[in-house]
Amino acid sequence: MKRRKLFSLFLTAVMVFSFAGCGSSGSSTAEGSQTAGETENAEASVVTEADEAEEADPFGKYDETLEIHFVRSTDDTIETNVLANLPGQTLEDNFWLDTYEDELGIKVVYDWIVKGDDEFNQKMNVSMASGELPDVMCVTATQMQQLIDAGLVQEMGSVYDAYAADFTKEVMSQEGDAPFLAGIKDGVQYGLPVTGGSVDSVDLMWIRTDWLEELGLEVPQTMDEVLEMIDQFVNADFDGNGENDTVGMGIAGTSLLGGGFGGLRGFFNAYGAYPGIWVEKDGQLVYGATQPECKTALEVLHDMYEKGYIDPEFGVMDSTKAGEASAAGKCGFTFGQQWLALTPFQSCKDNDPNSQWSAYPLPSATGEPAIAQADLGTNRWIAVNKDFEHPEAVVKMINLFIEKCWGETGDNGVYYAPPEAEGVWKLSPIQCSMPNKNLQAYLDIEAARESGDTSSLTGEAKSIQDKLDSYYSGSDDGFALWGWERIYGPAPSSYASINEMNEDGRIMINAFTGAPTETMTEKLSTLETMRDEVYTKIIIGEASIDSFDDFVEDFNNLGGADITNEVNEWYQSVQ
């Protein structure tokens, strides 16, 4: 199997969300020789005799209602932002489930529903151990491989090949093979990816540009210029209280390498460092967090801490807590993903209408353009119980979901993001997304802006443009949509900067996209905890910079070397 390059082609890489139903943070797919169904063992088809007797119909309705049992999770956003705005609808009874029954003859039944990904994974693990599984489940890569090894799920590659609509295959091939790989075992495609956008996960440089303008500064292009800007921010006393209480750079210590407010991935990327992902060096994959570039970045972070640029309490702050400083007008710089304009920066705008946050491509500390790391947008896979007699029904549901949300006959403003309940798509048990939809929406909107005519926009682009129009109207309701303008509006906005980095080949996806290896499953979480602890101690001065070298040695001795060997065995197998 040849591993195709991921669209960096598109990636060399809102809104990313992660759900434990059949929903995911990202989307992606495959064009390679061993994607869904194009496996070496495609002859292992599980299509039933009845299906073989007739031509496959991607949207064919069953004559008699077909009941399919799922399991899923819910969360606060579903309950407060979706169901609360749809009177009379519930997870078990809503218009998305009605759509599947009306158009496909498929009745969805949930065997159980829990709140949160952690609870879902625990419940799923118990179900796997007992063998009491639903017909269809959306699982992690580790769970997918466990189900395969236990012989509890069926091959889906040939079913996908036969029943996936052309548009489905187009959508699910936007990021190459990578999303499919964790669902493959011994050349057979068992799991189908719950696709999502990888490009959405990159970190950007966020700056309070009203502060920048007040000081007469230019947008920094290098890390030296960033550090000079931070120094002036800290010493400017914008609120006039006479106190030295401005945070130079927001950091969330409890999610040090997360993508929310205060994550440090973008900072490390500026130094050519990629903690938390695997990168290729000399034909081999190496773990980014152990590479010498990280040591360089940590040394700078320690110096920033000593100068008072970093909140001394950052180590106990999560992204929400760290973001409070920006909302209160006490912080004007951080790194994070495209959605930060919605929270916490919208709160900053609400508190101070004159404030303005803008997103920029990553600066560089190396003299070469900084490349942003990206996570694979797919983090769940659809597994079908080996005893379920109609696996093609699952592919039909994928077809219908994708068509309703982004197809020519669909209606994005109804099925995906209506104004009254923007996350309504989460009500579907199947949530395979279009990987590049957010970036494409921006490009469509930008083209319409340049032409001076937005009336031709359709689908998701139109839904977003409606929000922008509301903001530009100057109404009170529109003011609450400022965050959307900072994401999809003209540069400097989130997707303007993402598009710039993408076009310049400055986005790099995690090179390891397979299922977690045996040692990785057993030890990586502990090693990552050790990584974050050492990094934090170096930043605050409780450990010397040379302790980084000790960390690298300990990492390898405590399982990192074995993980690296396993990762490279996988890597060679997909070349």
N, C-alpha and C positions, 0 to 999 in steps of 0.2 A: 504494500500500500504506500502510495506516495502522499506525503503530507504537503498540501497546497499552502502557499503563503497566504496569510490572512488579509486579504483585501487591502495591505500596505504597499502596498496594493491598497487597502482601505485603512488598515490599522497600523502598518509597519511599526494601530490600536489596537417628571419627570419625575430624563428622569428615570433613574434606575431604581427599581424596587425589587425586593426579594420576598417571596411568599412560599409557604410550605404547602399550599394547595398545589394544583398544577400550574402555579404561577412562578415567575422568576424575575430576577433582576435583570436579566439580560437576555439577549437573543442572539442567535447566530446560526450558522449552518454550513452546509456542506456542498462541496462541489467535487470533492476528491474521489478517488477510486474506491474507497471503502466507507462511504457514508451510508446513510440509511438504505439498506437493501442492496447496495452494490458491493456486497461482501463476497469473500471467496466461497462461502457456503450458502449462496443464495438459494440453492436447491432445497434448503431446509425449510421450505415455506410451510406456514401453518394455515394458509388460507383454506377454508373448509371446502368440501366437495360442492356444497350449494353455491358458494361464491364462485368457484371455478366454472360452474355451469353457465354463468352469465357474465357479460362484460362488466368490469368494474366501473361503478358509478361513484365518483368522489362525493356527490351530494345526494345519493340515492336514499329515499325514505323507506323505512321498513314498513311492510304491510301491517304487521302486528307490532305493537309497542315493545321496544327492547329496553329492559331495565338494566342499568349499569350502576354498580355500587362503587362509590368513591370514598375517600377520606380527605380531610383538609384541615387547615388552620384558619383562624380569623385573627384580627388585630384591631387596635383602637381606631385606625384610620377607616377601616371598613365600617365599623359600628357608628362612628361619629360623623364621618364625611360622606358616607354613601347611604347606608341603611336609614340613618336618621333623616335623610332628605328624600327618602322614597317610602312614604307611608304605606303600610300594609305589606311591604316586601321583607323577606328574611333570606338568610342564606339557603334555607331549605325550600323556599318558594319565592321565586323572583322571575323577572322577565327574561333573563338569560336562560334559565332552565326551561321556561316556556318556549323559547326560541328553538332549543334543541329538540324538544318534543314535537312542536308544530312542524318544523321543517325537515327533521330527520327521523322522527318517530322514536327518539331516544329519551327515556325517562331517567333522570339522574336521582340517585338515592345516596345519601351520606350515611355510612355506618357509624361514623363518629366525627365530631368537630371539636378541636381544642384551640386554645388561645396562645399564639406565639410559636415561633419556630422551634424553640427549645422543647416546649411541651409536645409539639408535633413529632419531633425526632425521637423523643423518649417513647411516646406512644407507638410510633412506627416500629421502633426496635423491639418492643414487647410483642407487637403483632407478628413480626417476622419470626421471633423465637417460638411463638405458639403455633405458627402456621395459619393463623386466622386472618387471612388477607382479603381485602376487597378485590373487585375485578380490576380496578385501575388505581394506581397510586403514583404520586410525584415524589421522588426520593433524592437524597444526596448521592454523590458519586460513590461514596463508600457503601451506602445501602444498596445501590444498584448492583455493585459487584458482589455483595453478599447474597443478594437475591439470585443472581446468576449462578454463583457457586453452589447454592443450595438447591438449584433446579426448580425454583418456584415461579419463574417467569418464562415467557415464550419469546421466540425470535420475532422481530418486528420489521426487519429490513425489507423482506420481500413484500410484506403487506403495505409498507410505506410506498415502495416502488409502484405497486399496482393501484393504490387508491389515492395517493396524494395528488391534489390538483396542481396544475402547472404553476399557478400563482403561489401555492404553498411551497413548492420546491424552489421557486425563485426567492421567496422570502427566507426560507430556512437554509439557503446556500450563500447568504450575503457575507458570511465570515468564514467560508471555507470548511474544512473538515473538523476543525477544533471542537465545536459543540457536540459532535457525534462521538468523539473518541472515548469518552468515559462510559459510554453505553455499549462498547464493543468488548467481546471476549472471544479469543481464539478465532478471530476473523468474522464473527457473527454479530450483527447488530441487534441487540436486545432492547436497549433503552433509546427512546427518542427524546431529543433535547427540548426543554422548555426554554426556547431561545430568548435572548435579550441583548441589549446593546453594550458592547465592550467599550466603544469610544466614549460613552457617557460617563465612564468611571474615572477619567483622567483628572488630575488635580490642576487647578488654575491658580494664578496669582491674583488675589483680591485686594484692592486698595480703595481707601476712602479718597476719592479723587477731589472732593471739595477741600480736604485738608491739603492735598498736593497742590492745588491751585492757589490756596491761601498762602502757601509758602513759596510760590513761584517755582516749583520744581517740575522737571520733566518726568515722564513715566520711566522708571528704571529698566534698563535692559540687561544689566549685569548684577551679580550678587554684591559687588562692591558698592554699586549705586543703591541697591536695596538697603544695605546696612547704613549708608549715609542718610537715606530717607527715614529709616526707622529712628536713627539718632535724633533727627530733627523733629519727628513726630513726638517722641518721648519728652523732649525739652520745650515744646511749643506752648503747653498749657492752653489748649483750645477752649476748654470750658471756663477758663479764667478764675479757677478756685484757688490758685496759688499753691497747689499741692502737686507733688511729683507722683501722680496716680494714673498715668497713661501707660497702657501695655503696648510695648513695641511690636510684638508679634504674638498673636494668639496661638496657644498650644493646648491641646487636650491630652493630658498625660495618660489617661486610662484607655485611650484609643490612639496611641502614638502614631500608628501607621494607618489609621482609618481615613475615609474620604470625606468625613464631615468637617465642621469648623475645627480648625486647629490640628488637623492631621499633618504629618511632616513628610509625606511622600514627595510632594512637590519640592520641598526644600532639599531633600536628598537628591532628587532627580536633577536639580540645578548643578550638583556636583558630580553628575555622571554615576550616581549611586542608586541602586534599585532594591531596597530592603523589602522583603515580603514576596518577591517573585523570583522566578528562575530565568536566567539570561544565558545566552550562548557566548562562550569564549573559546576560540580555537577548536570549534567543532564539538565541544562538550557543554553541557548545562551545568551552571554553578549557581549556588544560592546567593542571591544578591546581598543579603544582610551580612555576609561574612567577607565581602570584598573590601579592599583597602580604600576605595572611594568613600565608603561609609565612615571610616575612621577620620578622614579629612573633614567631612560634614559635621561629625560629632565634635570635633575640636572647635569649629566655628560656633556651634551651638553653645558649648561651654563658655566661650568668650562672650557671647551675647548674654548669657545668664549672669556672668560676673559684672557686666555693664548695666544690668538692670533692665534689659530689653524684654525679658521674659518674666511673667508672673511667677513669683517664688512658690506659689501654691499649685502650679500647673500639674504636678504629679498626681494630685487627687481629683483633678477635674475631668469630667467627661465632656463630650462635644457640646452638649446643651449648656452645661455650667460655664465652660470656657467662652461660649458664644454670648453669654450675658454681658460681658464687657463691651462687645461691639454694639449690642442693642442699647446699652447705656451711654454710648459715646465715649468709651474709655479705651477703645482699640481701633486702629485704622488699617491693620495689615494682617493677613493670614494666607494660608493655602487651603484649598478644598475644592470640592466638586461643583459642577454647574448649578446645582439646586440651592446653594447657599443664599441666593438672592431671595428665596421664599422664606427661609428661616436660617439664621437670625436677622438677616439684613433688612427684611421688610419691617421688623420690629424697630430697628434703628431708624428707618424712614418714618415710621408712625410717630416715634418719639421726637424726631427732629426732621421736619419736612425738607430742610435745606441740605440734609446729608445726602451723599451719593456714593455708592459702592460700584466699582466696575471690575470686570474680569479681564485678565491679560494672559497671553502665553507665558510659559515659565521663563524666568531669566536664566542666565548661564554664569557659572563660576569658572568655566574651563576654557573659554575662548571659542568653543564650538557651540552651535545651537543646542539648547537643552532638549532632551527627549523625555517625554512624559510616559510613565508606566501605566498600563491599563490592565484591569482584571478581565478575564473571560466573562462575558455577560451571562453565560449559561451556568447556573449552579444547581439545577434540578433536572431530573430525567424522568420521563414517563415510562413506567413499568406496567406490564399487563400480565395478570395472573395466568399461569400456564393452563388453568382449567376453564378460562373464559372462552366461549365458543365463537365470539364475534370480534376479533381484534381489529378488523377493518372499521368497526364503529368508532374506535378511538381516533383513527386517521380522519374519518369524516367529521368528527367534532373539531379537530385541528383545522381542517379546511374551512369549516363554517365560521369559526372564531376569526381566523385571519381575513376571510372574505368580508365579514360584517364590519370589521374594524378598519380595514385598509383597501379592500377590493373595490372594483368599479361599481358593483351592485350594492355595496355596503353603505353605512352611514356612521362615520366616526363620531359625529356629534351626538349620536344616540347610544351606540353600543360601546364606545370607548371612553369618551370624556365629555358628557353633557355638562353645561354650566352649573346645573343644580347638584350634580353628583359626579365630580370629575373622575373618580376612581371606580366607576360603575363596572368596568371590565373585570374587576376583581371578584365579581359575583359569579363569573364563569369558573367551572372546575378545570377547564383547559385554558391556559394563558400564554401560548406561544406568541412572542412578540416579533415585530419587524425590527431587526437589529439596528438599522441606520435611520429609523423613522424620525428621531428627534433632530438629527443633523439634517436630514432631507427636508423636514418641515422648515427649518431655518433657511435652507437654500432656496426653497420655493417662496418663502416670505420675502427674502432679500431680493430675489429676482422681481417679485411684484412691486416692492418698494422702488427699485431702480426704474421700472417701467411707469411708475405712477398709477398703476391700476391693480388693486388688490381684489377686484370683484371676481376674477377667474379662479381664485384659490378654492380648493376643495378639501374635504377630509380633515385630517388633523391640522394641516396648515391653516385652514379656514377657522377652525375652532380656536387656535392660538391667536390668529389675527383679530378675531372678535374681542379677545381679551385685551390685546394691544390697543385696539380702537377705543375700548372702554376707558383704558388708562389715559390715552391721549385726549379724551373728551374733557378731562378735568373734573369729572364728577366725583362725589365722595366714594361711591362704589368703585369707580375706576381707580382711585388712589390706592385701594387695597390690592391692585393688580400690578403695582410698580415692579414687583419681583419678576413677573413674567416678561416685562419689557427688558429687564436687565439680563434675562436669559436668552430671549429670542430677538431683541431689538438690534439696531445698528451697532457696529463696533464703537466702544469696547463692551461687548457683551459675552456671555458664556459661549454660545455657539459660534459667534464670529471668531473667537479665539481658538476654539476647538477646530473649526474649519481651517484656520490658518496653519495650525500645527499639523493637522491631517494632510493638507495639501503639500506641506514641506517635508513629509515623512518623519515627523517628530513625535509619533505615538508608537509605543512598543507594547505589545501584549505579552503577558506571562507566557514564556516558552513552554512550560509544562502544562498541558491541558488534559492529561490522562486522569484516570481514577487514582485516588491516593494509594501509594504503595503500602506494603505491609508494615514496614518500619515507620513510615510517615504517619499512618493511622495510630500507631502505638506511641510514638514519641514526639512528633512535630509540635503538638500543642505545648508540651512541657518546654521544648527548646525555644519556641516563640516567647513564652513567658520569661525565660531566662534572657533572651535577647532584649526584650523591653525593659527588664530590670537593669541590665547592664547599661543600656543606652541612657536610661534616666539617671543612673548614678554618675555616669560620665558627664552628663549635661550639668548636673547640680554640683559637681566636684567631690562627691563622695567616693569616687573612684578615678584614678588617673586615666589619661587617654590611652596609656599602654595596656590597660586592662582589656581593651578591645582585642588585642592579640591573644590574651588568655581566653576570652570568650570564644574566639574562633577555634582555638585548640579544644576547649571544652565541648563546643558544639559538635565537632567532628568525632571526639572520643565518646560522646554520649548518644550517638546514633546518627549524627549528621552525615558522617562519611558513608554509612550504609544507605541512608536515604539518597545521597548523591549518586551512588552506584546504581540503585534501583531506578532512579529517575533517568539516568543515562541509558540503561537497558531499554526502557520504554522509548526513549528518544530515538535510539538506533532502529527500533522496530518500526517506527513510523516514517523513516526517511525513504 
